[in-house]
Amino acid sequence: MTQCSTSRIRGTGSCLPKRQVTNEEVVKKFALPSRDVFQVTGIRTRYWSEADEPCSYLAEQAARQALDSSGVSSDAVDAILVSTTSPDTPLPSTACTLQKQLGTPNVAAFDVAASCSGFLYGLSMADAFIRAGRFRCCLVVAAEVKSRYLHVSEPASAVLFGDGAGAAVVIREDASSHKTTSKPSRIIDVRLYSDGAHHDLITIPGGGSRHPTSMETLRTHQHAIRLQGGPVYRVAVKRLTEAMQDILRRTQVALPDVQHVITHQANGRMLRTIAKRLGICEKQMFSIVDQVGNTSSASLPMALDWAHRQKKFRKGDLILLGAFGGGLTWGTALIRW
């Protein structure tokens, strides 16, 4: 493979569970104070999985949709990367379960645990694998069932999280295919970051080797998502805005030349603040948070897929992506559609 080979997103897909959950139901279920959840979060509804809709089920539906969108057969997939922090089981990986369900023969398959930034971590790995000549086609999926980790003791997370999955088919593009256009479709750059000093801002304390599941972890609700909303908001806005500005500098792209900005759909307030700090208009930033809530790592590829299916993108459009999540982790990407 020549050094001029690149990768690009060929197709996208997404999936939501069947059950739609309103703010009124969330307030009642978790005995929350009477307040306008939409005003606080920008979320009107979210979707929660039923017992027959585990993480791998949502991942499969999104993956099949992405494959259909791309026109790529599952037999052509060389690697499956699944971002999730709510897997079917601790072992085996959800990626291996998805591989079985798709029937892809003897491909590499593994999970990525980078919280809400996971899709960009997976996209970066797929891009690197393809550029290195290791694979020709990667399926990157982000699937989350965070509703299993909500509890009345943690109202900050209870109002935010929903379930869902998003997927992208990433393929190799050889230099010869770029000769017909001066603006070829490609992943231009991906940048990844972390700061473990803030690991305690978003956690699920129980269930791992540090605090194995026990009567005590169950009694003290250590299997619920714990979110320190204020500190997360402040750090996320600062780090993600800086990272998105930095990737534009590195790639020598001016913000007015970017047609679309899509970030992790954390909550409405955070999206508005990031847009303001970047200095972009509301029309440039695509959002679905009001309809699906915060679906963790699935939110970015889901929003990308929704925008694609709504025909928001034109060939050659520049799209700036960004995500921030537990770890802490964050990342940005610049792609040309």
Beta strands, then each sheet from edge to edge (+ up, - down):
strand 1: 6-15
strand 2: 19-22
strand 3: 45-48
strand 4: 79-83
strand 5: 108-112
strand 6: 137-145
strand 7: 163-173
strand 8: 186-194
strand 9: 202-203
strand 10: 226-227
strand 11: 260-263
strand 12: 318-325
strand 13: 329-336
sheet 1: 1+ 7- 6+ 4+ 5+
sheet 2: 2+ 3-
sheet 3: 8+ 13- 12+ 11+
sheet 4: 9+ 10-
end
